[in-house]
Amino acid sequence: MLIEVYSDGSATTGKPGGYGWVIVIDGQKHSEGSGYVDLATNNDMEMLASIEGLKAAARIALKPNTFDPLLQVILCSDSQIVLGWADGSYRFKQTSKMDKYDTLRALMKALNAKTRWIKGHSGDEHNERCDKLANLARKKLTEELNPTPKGKTQIGTKKTDTASIWHKGILKVIDFSLGIVEDYNKEVHGKRGSVIEIRESKDR
């Protein structure tokens, strides 16, 4: 059995962070998870993503009476520094976070795991999914919402619990009570009030 643990983190120092992981078993996606942290660095989230992903792998691989002698576990990440910490090739110098490092190393040893670096944003399906999960978690969103096709609406001209936001040159109407996002259409949404603009950020 081959278990691949994909992981990724998203944070800017001193701001909220998020992490995501995906488990792939023998080439098939098995499970995924994510989480939010109030204050974190990007490396904090990269490490936590790896830890939580390896914990999930351990729950699968180390079940009593089900151990596979041919088991292989590979930690896959676009963070070379976290992979270096994971396999022991990089020295960990942050004494205040040594407990997390020890947990990472213990999981790697328990699973006899190897590491594999993946270039970030290179089109790898599972790495991209981890990146998306981490970013959604950082923003406290469960999943991105797809806009409703033009001409069709669940929001209509409703004004309560709604807001209009410019995003990437497109005016969006958001219904917070229903959790719906639609591209603005005057014919179906009517005249809108105040508008907020979301500017692109370089945060990961």
C-alpha positions as CSV (number, residue, x, y, z in Angstrom):
1,M,0.0,0.0,0.0
2,L,1.3,3.4,-0.9
3,I,0.0,6.4,1.1
4,E,0.9,9.8,-0.2
5,V,0.4,12.7,2.3
6,Y,0.0,16.1,0.5
7,S,0.2,19.2,2.7
8,D,0.3,23.0,2.4
9,G,0.0,26.0,4.6
10,S,-1.0,29.6,4.2
11,A,-0.1,32.5,6.4
12,T,1.6,35.9,6.8
13,T,3.6,36.5,10.0
14,G,1.4,37.8,12.7
15,K,-1.9,37.2,10.9
16,P,-4.3,34.3,10.7
17,G,-3.2,31.1,9.1
18,G,-4.6,28.0,7.6
19,Y,-3.5,24.5,6.6
20,G,-4.7,21.7,4.3
21,W,-3.8,18.1,3.7
22,V,-4.9,15.4,1.3
23,I,-4.4,11.6,1.6
24,V,-4.0,9.6,-1.5
25,I,-3.9,5.8,-1.3
26,D,-2.6,3.7,-4.2
27,G,-3.2,6.7,-6.6
28,Q,-6.8,7.3,-5.4
29,K,-7.8,10.3,-3.2
30,H,-8.9,9.0,0.2
31,S,-9.5,12.0,2.5
32,E,-8.7,15.6,3.2
33,G,-8.7,18.1,6.0
34,S,-7.9,21.6,7.0
35,G,-7.7,24.0,9.9
36,Y,-7.4,27.6,11.1
37,V,-4.9,29.2,13.5
38,D,-5.4,32.8,14.9
39,L,-1.7,33.9,14.5
40,A,0.9,32.0,12.5
41,T,3.8,32.2,10.1
42,N,3.8,30.4,6.7
43,N,6.3,27.8,8.0
44,D,4.1,27.2,11.1
45,M,1.2,26.3,8.8
46,E,3.4,24.3,6.5
47,M,4.6,22.2,9.4
48,L,1.1,21.9,11.0
49,A,-0.3,20.7,7.7
50,S,2.4,18.0,7.5
51,I,1.7,16.9,11.1
52,E,-2.0,16.7,10.7
53,G,-1.7,14.9,7.3
54,L,0.7,12.4,8.8
55,K,-1.6,11.9,11.8
56,A,-4.4,11.0,9.4
57,A,-2.1,8.6,7.6
58,A,-1.1,7.0,10.9
59,R,-4.8,6.4,11.7
60,I,-5.1,4.5,8.4
61,A,-1.7,2.7,8.4
62,L,-1.2,1.8,12.0
63,K,-4.6,0.2,12.8
64,P,-4.2,-2.9,15.0
65,N,-4.0,-6.1,13.0
66,T,-4.1,-4.3,9.6
67,F,-0.4,-3.4,9.2
68,D,0.8,-3.9,5.6
69,P,4.5,-5.0,5.5
70,L,4.7,-3.4,2.0
71,L,3.4,0.0,3.3
72,Q,5.1,3.1,1.9
73,V,4.3,6.6,3.1
74,I,5.5,9.7,1.3
75,L,5.1,13.2,2.6
76,C,4.6,15.5,-0.4
77,S,5.0,19.3,0.0
78,D,6.1,22.4,-1.9
79,S,8.0,23.5,1.2
80,Q,11.6,22.3,1.0
81,I,12.3,23.6,4.5
82,V,9.5,21.5,6.1
83,L,10.5,18.5,4.1
84,G,14.1,19.0,5.4
85,W,12.8,19.2,9.0
86,A,10.6,16.1,8.4
87,D,13.5,13.9,7.2
88,G,16.1,15.4,9.6
89,S,18.3,16.9,6.9
90,Y,17.6,20.4,8.1
91,R,18.4,21.5,11.7
92,F,15.4,22.9,13.5
93,K,16.5,26.0,15.6
94,Q,13.2,27.3,16.9
95,T,13.4,26.1,20.5
96,S,9.9,27.6,21.4
97,K,8.4,25.3,18.8
98,M,10.5,22.2,19.4
99,D,7.4,20.2,20.5
100,K,5.9,20.5,17.0
101,Y,9.2,19.5,15.4
102,D,9.4,16.5,17.7
103,T,5.9,15.5,16.8
104,L,6.7,15.8,13.1
105,R,9.9,13.6,13.4
106,A,8.1,11.0,15.6
107,L,5.3,10.6,13.0
108,M,7.9,10.3,10.2
109,K,9.8,7.6,12.1
110,A,6.6,5.7,13.1
111,L,5.5,5.5,9.5
112,N,9.0,5.1,8.1
113,A,8.0,7.9,5.8
114,K,10.0,9.4,2.9
115,T,9.6,12.9,1.4
116,R,9.0,14.3,-2.0
117,W,9.2,17.9,-3.1
118,I,6.5,19.3,-5.5
119,K,6.9,22.6,-7.2
120,G,4.2,24.9,-6.0
121,H,1.5,26.0,-8.4
122,S,2.7,23.6,-11.1
123,G,-0.6,22.0,-11.7
124,D,-0.3,19.0,-9.4
125,E,-3.9,18.1,-8.6
126,H,-3.4,17.3,-4.9
127,N,-0.9,20.0,-4.2
128,E,-3.4,22.6,-5.7
129,R,-6.2,21.1,-3.6
130,C,-4.1,21.5,-0.4
131,D,-3.3,25.1,-1.3
132,K,-7.0,25.8,-1.8
133,L,-7.9,24.1,1.5
134,A,-5.3,26.1,3.3
135,N,-6.4,29.4,1.9
136,L,-10.1,28.8,2.5
137,A,-9.2,27.8,6.1
138,R,-7.2,31.0,6.6
139,K,-10.2,33.0,5.5
140,K,-12.6,30.8,7.6
141,L,-14.4,29.7,4.5
142,T,-15.5,26.1,4.0
143,E,-15.6,26.1,0.2
144,E,-15.6,28.7,-2.6
145,L,-19.0,29.4,-4.0
146,N,-19.6,29.2,-7.8
147,P,-21.5,32.2,-9.2
148,T,-25.0,31.6,-10.5
149,P,-25.3,31.8,-14.3
150,K,-26.5,35.2,-15.7
151,G,-30.3,35.4,-15.9
152,K,-30.8,33.0,-13.0
153,T,-30.9,34.1,-9.4
154,Q,-31.7,33.0,-5.9
155,I,-31.1,36.4,-4.5
156,G,-33.2,38.6,-6.7
157,T,-33.8,42.1,-5.6
158,K,-33.5,41.2,-1.9
159,K,-31.5,43.9,0.0
160,T,-31.3,42.5,3.5
161,D,-28.2,40.3,4.4
162,T,-26.6,41.2,1.1
163,A,-23.6,43.1,-0.1
164,S,-22.1,44.1,-3.5
165,I,-18.4,43.5,-4.0
166,W,-16.0,44.1,-6.9
167,H,-13.7,41.2,-7.4
168,K,-11.3,40.8,-10.4
169,G,-13.3,43.4,-12.3
170,I,-16.7,41.7,-11.8
171,L,-19.4,43.0,-9.5
172,K,-20.6,40.2,-7.2
173,V,-23.7,40.1,-5.1
174,I,-23.4,38.1,-1.9
175,D,-26.4,36.8,0.2
176,F,-24.9,36.1,3.6
177,S,-28.0,34.4,5.0
178,L,-28.1,31.9,2.1
179,G,-24.4,31.6,1.4
180,I,-24.8,32.5,-2.3
181,V,-22.6,34.5,-4.6
182,E,-23.9,35.7,-8.0
183,D,-22.5,37.9,-10.7
184,Y,-24.5,41.2,-10.6
185,N,-27.2,41.6,-13.2
186,K,-29.3,44.8,-13.0
187,E,-32.3,43.0,-14.5
188,V,-32.5,40.4,-11.8
189,H,-30.8,42.2,-8.8
190,G,-32.1,45.7,-9.3
191,K,-30.2,48.8,-8.3
192,R,-27.6,48.0,-5.7
193,G,-26.3,50.2,-2.9
194,S,-22.8,50.6,-1.4
195,V,-20.0,48.6,-3.0
196,I,-16.8,47.1,-1.6
197,E,-13.7,46.4,-3.7
198,I,-11.5,43.4,-3.0
199,R,-7.9,44.0,-4.1
200,E,-5.5,41.2,-5.0
201,S,-3.2,40.2,-2.2
202,K,0.2,38.5,-2.3
203,D,-0.5,36.5,0.8
204,R,-0.3,32.8,0.5
